[in-house]
Amino acid sequence: MAATLTPLEEQAVKEFITTVNDLRLIHNAGPLPWNTAVKFMMARKFDVHRSLALYEAHEMIRKREGLVSFDPTRDPLKSELDTGKFTVLPTRDNTGAAIVVFTASKHFPEITTHQTTLQGMVYQLDVALDSLETQRCGMVFIYNMTNSKYANFDYELSQKILNLLKGAYPARLKKVLIVSAPMWFRAPFGILRLFVREKLRDRIHVLGQSELVLHVTPSSLPRELGGNLFINHKTWLLHCLKSMTNRYGDLCDIASLPSSPSSVQNGVIFHQVERSHVQNGIAPNLLSEGENTDESSEQQHSVHEKHNSEDREKEVEVTKEKRRQISDLAARKSSVHSPDSATTDISLDGEKVFVDVAIPFSLGESIHNDDVKGVSLDEFVQHVQLKGRKGLYEEYAELKTKAPEGTFDAARLKSNQPKNRYSDVLCYDHSRVKISCLDGDPASDYVNANYIDGYKQKNAFISTQGPLPKTFPDFWQMIWEQEVLVIVMTTRTIERSRLKCGQYWPKEEETSEDYGPFRVHNNGIDQYQDYTVTSLVITHTRTGLCREVSHMQYTSWPDYGVPLSALEILTFRDKVREQQAQSLMSLGSHWHGHALGPPIVVHCSAGIGRTGTFITLDISIQRLESTGQIDIRGTVEKIRSQRAYSIQMPDQYVFCHLALLEYALGRGLLQDVDLTGFDETDSESE
């Protein structure tokens, strides 16, 4: 395999495999084979950081969906494979891409589980990916809906398949061709597209069978899709079984270490199949007549197996004692560690080891609950109309006169003062976010950020200032330790020729920047009219671990005042919640906190004006949806008790009221509202 790569590609694979093997060692797994590493590198065009993120996502999703240990010779998987609903064609398209077909009419959700269907897919895809040409040229996925009925369709399964192929499987997905889709498919297809990044949407085509030949030549298509190819699915399955039986270092073998005496071969478990009863790795009941054995292959299998086993035993013995010591130290540290951080350094034999410590995000109750009754929507409308803009200004002035309810000692320390963007915008001690201390310096845990509770969710948000160049590493350490999935930025870096926030992430696609021990890679940008979504991959350079974070920047807030219409910011808020839910889904069983996920980081410049406005709207919308009640004043008071001076200007306070009314109108909760008198503003926001 190495001979087919360029020197630069080989060097990239070596860097990737070194990092991955350090992680595998911790899991008592043997070294990742070169060929397997190349698959991940090929899929991400030999970008090491993106490949590491793919590797982590791949391991996570296969473990979560039960795609790590299965037996293709036993039911229910054997029956699933025999249906032929998913198969890999023995042909390619004109670019060299492999062609895989899922036939919807053969799928019956009531008798087949998601796990079994997905197992049948990855079992065959793993074999198809053995081909170097497939690795380089990718795959075309044909979703054949010919003669399918609504009873054949499973929306959740379709979403899982799409998530697997688009971001958690080491193969380039070139196209998704949905053939002969019935009329009823339009609605679910529209929803499915929400889960696909903008760039991939251009590769999804819904077409009739006659149009399929525009993408794949008839000679490469089976007869049922208008081609002239005869498919022998049984022969393909026999090939798969031989390939999987003789494979070492499978794509998912970290998650499939043996937990029983069963014979585990690279993620596929063959229960109670004696080697003396197997010919060339194929169970006798699946051998066709005339199939020959290959003694030399069997001997190579044994030699290779012995070599891998010895290597693995040596590595396990070398690290077993160290891992035990690390575990003991981590347990002792976690018992006294601040609940506000997730990663700690342990020094062992002169070497720093990073150990994750769980964060109790859900400890305690949110201050935004139903203990204090708000007003109904009709009462809220009457209140706004009665108060008018001037009355709401006066209401805000009353809030603003209330003195802060806490101390700012940490923010005022001499060593921390340069870390504050504005000398008069500090963060409370009682709710501040702490990062892990460096080199024993107790003051190094400071970052200008506060936890903010959401509606019935403790620590739902982190409200913070726009990072300064000197605090970029601290900001990314906070993102890493708090396991943040989404960053919401409600300002531009420069407004009215004034610097509002540092450029703390790589601005250009496919570029990376280092911030302390964290390397941040720009994995792609989706540009919308009012906001920009950037996919970022964060790598902890000392451990090699990677995570994906969505950076969502709202760019249409004017240089002063508030948005003329709330519709855009409400749409953006919905997109943020959608992205948080989608990212949380990818974590699966890895996440043990609140059902809505880890904190969403929200910032503007000072982290109090637009930031407070966004959080107030989110809490108010959730309360309205849950109870039909509204309490904007109480919500702002409580937010200010956790992040001082939140909602910085009276127009922002008024905007929260008007935006909530616009939300109610958009949802059909109100028919019409007379807002005469709300057409003037006289203050400006940060």
Buried (B, 14 or more C-beta within 10 A) or exposed (E): BEEEBEEEBBEBBBBBBBBBBEBBBBEBBBBBBBBBBBBBBBBBEBBBBBBBBBBBBBBBBBBBBBBBBBBBBBEBBBEBBEBBBBBBBBBBBEEEBBBBBBBBBBBEBEEBEBBBBBBBBBBBBBBBBEBBEBBEBBBBBBBBBBEBEEEBBBEEBBBBBBBBBBBBBBBBBBBBBBBBBBEEBEEBBEEBEEBBBEEBEEBBBBBEBEBBBEBBBEEBBBEBBBBEBEBEBEEBBBBBBBBBBBBBBBBBBBBBBEEEEBBBBBBBBBEEBEEEEBBBBBBEEBBEEEEEEBEEEBEEBEEEEEEBEEEBEEBBEEBEEBBEBBEEBBEEBBEEBBBBBBBBBBEEEEEEBBBBBEBEBBEEEBBBEEEEEBBBBEEBBEBBBEBBBEBBBEBBEEBBEEEEEBEBEBBEEEEBEEBBBBEEBBBBBEBBBBBBBBEEEEEBBBBBBBBBBBBBBBBBBBBBBBBBEEBBBBBBBBBBBBBBBBBBBBBBBEBEEEEBBBEBBBEEEEEBBBBBBBBBBBBBBBEBEBBBBBBBBBBBEBBBBBBBBBBBBBBBBEEBBBBEEBBBBBBBBEBBBEBBBBBBBBBEEEBEBBEBBBBBBBBBBBBBBBBBBBBBBBBBBBBBEEBEBBBBBBBBBBBBBBBBBBBBBBBBBBBBBBBBBBBBBEEEEBEEEEBEEBEEBEBBBB
